Amino acid sequence: MADNSVEMREVVKRHGTTTAVDRLSLEIRKGEFFSILGPSGSGKTSTLRLLAGFECPDQGEILIEGHPMQGVPPNRRPVNLVFQSYALFPHLTAAGNVAFGLEMQRVPRAEIESRVTAALEMVKLASKRDRVPGQLSGGEQQRVALARALVNRPAVLLLDEPLGALDQQLRQEMQVELKAIQEQVGITFVCVTHHQEEALTMSDRVAVMDHGRVLQVGAPHEIYESPASLFVANFIGVSNTVTGRIIALDDGRCVVNTPDLPAVPAIHARAPLGALAGAQVTLVLRPEHLHLSRDVRSDVRTDGVDNAVPARVAKAMYNGSEMQYHLSVSEGLLWQARVPNSRGDQKRFLPGESIYVRWKVDEGVILAE
């Protein structure tokens, strides 16, 4: 318990006949940046509101810093919430907004001044302390909201789609800054978002939710490289999939018959835990793991068995650092591939061209249905 800032034990929250949070159990460690990721209606915002105290669970228990939160109102919890809309007072300066909570707590004026100054310096807004929100950019307003929450020294900072109101370039910049600030202050951050890149970039760990349940918790690379379900694989990034049946197992590998790839008798992959011959499975391949060649025997060095599937280039798109290809691997089955533009002399593939799609055994993930 001492190592966790937040514990949720079998928490249930219903809105009428809808179960928004369904027997949710989570442990969030002290000092980590933890993101709850999921589509609209997955229960992530209800989870955040339960932690903040704006809603009460119908069942289960919530502990923050080891203390039960049953019956504890929002203003008595060791948390602060940063809203997507920032909720700044338009008539107060940046410093006035940051100081507001401390003034309500009747903190001595000298202490307020030193804490507000430190908080604004932390978010790089000391030079704009006297500006009102209307004189600040979206990113600067977001930093004021962050400073206002941090100045109260909460044990846990809750963030509700914190970068949702920013444009793409500023969003990417703030992802890096937000993680840097979290590491600097050492406070536990719990962030709710539906933006996959945001969660993967900033988080130490991620929980993927759907229909009120947590489907997988892990480090970003674990969630991306080893999804526990087809929903997670499709929600986090882009996935190429094909279904089949395991027809043989040998030394941690499996042979899968894939009827949707009629030109290939079988593919080879790592066997999932508990795999059984005859089981229906889905192969998941990330676009960056596919190797493209004009010859089935290419110069890509492989370990173990190599898979090769004939395909036709449907689209070829230049995206600066990489080429993105849409590939027709069979009737009605399209895959995507990403190939880095690492060399100026690298040959590119043209729409309509016949090629081979190749991947190593360890580059695919097999999910049992």
N, C-alpha and C positions, 0 to 999 in steps of 0.2 A: 504493500500500500504506500509505503514511504516514497517509492520511486515514481509514483503516478500522481499527476496533477488532477486528472479526471478519471472517474470510473462510472460507467453506466452498466447496471446489472438488470438484464431482462426487462428493459423499460418498454412500456406500451403506452401509446397516445392515440386516442380515437377522436375524430371529428365527426360526430353523428354516427353514421353507419360506415364511415371510411376509417380504416386503420392507417394512420399516417406513419407511426413508428411501431414496428412489430417485433417485440421481444429482442430489443437491441442491447447488445453487450459490447462495450468498448473499454479499452484501457489506453489512456493518453499519457505519455511519460512526461516528467518534468523537463522543461527547457527545450522541447521539440516543437517543430513546425509541423502541425498535423492538419491535413486537408480532408474534408468530407466531400466526395465528388459523386455527382449523379445527375440524371436528367430531371426536368420539371416533374414534380409529383413523386419524387423518390423518397421524400421524408427528410432530406438534409436540413432544410430551413426549420422544420419542426424540431429537429434534434438540437439545433442551435438555440432556439427559443426555450427549450426545456433546460438547457444549461444556464441560460441567462436568467431564468426564473419567470419569464413572461407567460409560460404555460406550465401546468403541473401534470406529471405523469398519472395515468390511470392505474398503472401497475409498475412494479420495479423500484429501483433505488438509484439515486444519483449522489455521488460523493465528489467533492472538490477539495483538494488538499487534505484528503482523509476525513472530511467532516460531512455528515449527511446533510443534504439540502432540502429535505422534506419540510415544508412550511416556512422556509427562509425566503423572504421577498427579494426582488432584484437588487434593491439598494443596499442589502445586507450581505450580498454574495461577493467573494473576492474576485470578481470578473468585471470587465468592461467590454462594451460592444461597439464596434465601428460599423455603422450602417452603410449600405450601398450609396444612399443619397447624401451621405456625410452629415446631414442634419445640423449644419452650422447655423449660428445666429447671424443673420445678415447685417445687423446693425452693430455687431461687436467686431473689433479688430481680431487679427490672428491671435495675438497675446490674450485678448479678452476672452475669446472662445476657449483657449487652453486653460485659462485661470478659473473659468466659471465653476467647475466642479469643486475646486479647492475652496473657493469663496463660500459655496454652499455648506462646506464642512467647517467653516470658520477657522481655517488654517491661518496662522499669523501672516501678516502682509509681507514681511521680509522673506519668510519661507516660500510664500507663493511666488514672489518675484524670482528667487533663485531657481525654483523648480520649473517655472514656466520658461525661463531663459535656457536652462539645460535641455528641456524638451524640444524647444524650437531649434536649438543648435543641432540636436540629434537628427532632426528631419531636414536640416539645411535651409531653415527659413528665418534665421535670426535677423537677417537684413530686411525682412518683410513683416516684422511683428506688428507694425502699425497699420497695415492694410486690411480693409474689410474683405469678406469673401468675394464680392463683386469685382474686386481689383486683382484677384488671383486666378491663375489658370486652374483647369480641372485637376491636374496633378498636384498643384500646390494646395488646393482645398482638401484633397485626399490626405496630404501630409499633416495639415492642421488637425483634421479629424483623428489621425493616428496619434499626434502629439497630445491631444486632449484626452485620449484614452490612456496613454502611457504615463501621463503626469500623475495619475492617481495610484500608480504602482500596483496594478492588479496582479494576482497570481496567475490569472489566465486572461488572455486577450482574445475575444471572439470577433471574427471578421465575416460579415455577410456580403458575399460578392464584392470584395473591397475594390476591385479594379474594373468593375462592370461598366462604369460610366466613362471610361477613358478610351481614346482611340488606340488603334493597334500598336503603333510605334511607342506611344507613351506607356501603354500597358506592359509592353515587353521591358521597358526601362524600369518601371516600378516593380516588376517581379523581382528583379535583381536587388533593388534598393530595399524592398520590404523584407527580403530574406536577410540582407546585411544588418538591418535594424534589429531584427529578431535575434540574430546571433550576438549583437552588441549588448542588448539589454538582458538577454538570457531568460526572458519570460516565455511561458508556454503560449503558442499561438494556435488557435483552432479556427481554420478557414473553411467556409462553405462556398463552393463554386460548382458551376457546370462546365467550366472551361478546362479542358484536359491539359493543354500546354501549361497553363497557370499552375495547376496542381503538381505536375511533374517537375516543373522548374523550381518551385519554391519549397517543396515539402521534404521533410525527413521521412515521413510515412504518409500513406494515402489509404483512406477507406472508400471503397466504391459501394454506393447504395442503389437499390431499386426496390420499389414497392415497400418501403419501410424497413427493409432488411439490409444488413451488411453482407455483401457477396464475397468480398476479399479485402484484407488489410495487409499492407506490405510496403517496402521501400519502392520508390518510383520504378526502378529498373526491374524489380520483381513483378510488379503489376503489369508492366509493359511486355517483358520478355517471357513471363510464365503466367499468363492469365489463367484463373481457376475455372472460368466458364466462358461460353461463347458470348454472353452478354458483355462481360468485362473486355474480352478481346475486341469486340466491335465498338464498344464505347470509348476505349482508350486507343486513340490513333486509328490507322487504317489497317484492315486485315483482309487477306486473300484466304478464302476457305473452299474446301471441297469435302464432301462426305464420302464415307466408304465403310468397309467392314474389314476387321483384322482377320487375315487368313493364315498367319504364321507368326510365332514369337521365337526369338533366338537371342540370348545374351543381352538383354536390355533393349533390344530393337524389335520392331514389328514390321510386318509386310501387310500393306493395306490395299485391298482391291477397291478401285474408285471408278464406278460405272460412268461418272460424268467426265472422265478423261479416257475416252474410248481408244485413243492411240497408244495408251500406256497400260500394259497388263497389270502393273502394281507399282506402288511407291513405297519407299523405306523411310522409317522415322524412329525416333526414340519412343520406347513403349511407356505409356503412363503407368503410374503405380496401380497395381491391381488389375492390369490389363488381362483380358481373356480372349482367346481365339473365338471368333464369331461375333464379337461385340461391334455394335455400330459406333462409329467415331467420326469426328470432324478434324481435318488437318487445318491448322492456322499458320499462315506465312505472312510475315511483315514485308512490305514492299522493298525495303532496303536490303533484305536478305536474298533477294532474287538476283541471279547472275544471268545476263543475256548474252547469247552468242549466235553466230550464223551457222556454226558447225556443232553437232552434238558432242564432238570432242574438242573442247576449248582449252585455253591455257590456264583456266582457274584451278588452282591447286586445292584438292579436297582431301578430307580425312574420312576414311571409311567409304560407305556407299554413296554415290552421287545420283540424284534424280534428274532426269531430263524430260521435259514435256514440250512437244512442238506447239507453236503458237503463231498468231499473226498480229502485227502491230496495228492497232486500231487508231490510236492517237499518239503523237509525240509532242511534248510541251517543254519548252525551254524555261527554266525557272532560276536563272542565274547560277547558283551553286550546283544545281543538279538538273538532269533530264527526268521528266516524269512520263512514263509510258502507260497507256491503257492497252491491255493485251487480251485478245480473244483466244482462250485456250481450248474452248469447245463451244458447241452451239448453246448460246444463252449464258455462258460462263465467262465473265470478264475479270481479269486480275489487274493489279497496278504494280508497277516497278519503279524504283527510284535509283538512278545511277549518277554518282557524283561527277561533276565536270572537273575532274582533277587534273587532266592533261589537255593541252590544246590540240594534240593530234589524235585524241580519242575518237574512234569512229562512232557515229551515231546511227541509230536505226530509223528508218523512214516508214510512214504510214503505208500499210499494204504489204510490207516486207515479211517474209516467213523467217522465223527465228526459232531458237530453242530457249526455254526457260529452265534454269538449272538451280539446284540448291543442295546444300549439304544435309546429311542426316540430322545433325544437331541444330539446324536452323529452322526447323518446323516444330510446332507444338501440337500434340495429339490430345484432343479432349473427348472423353467418353460421353455419350449422350445420356 
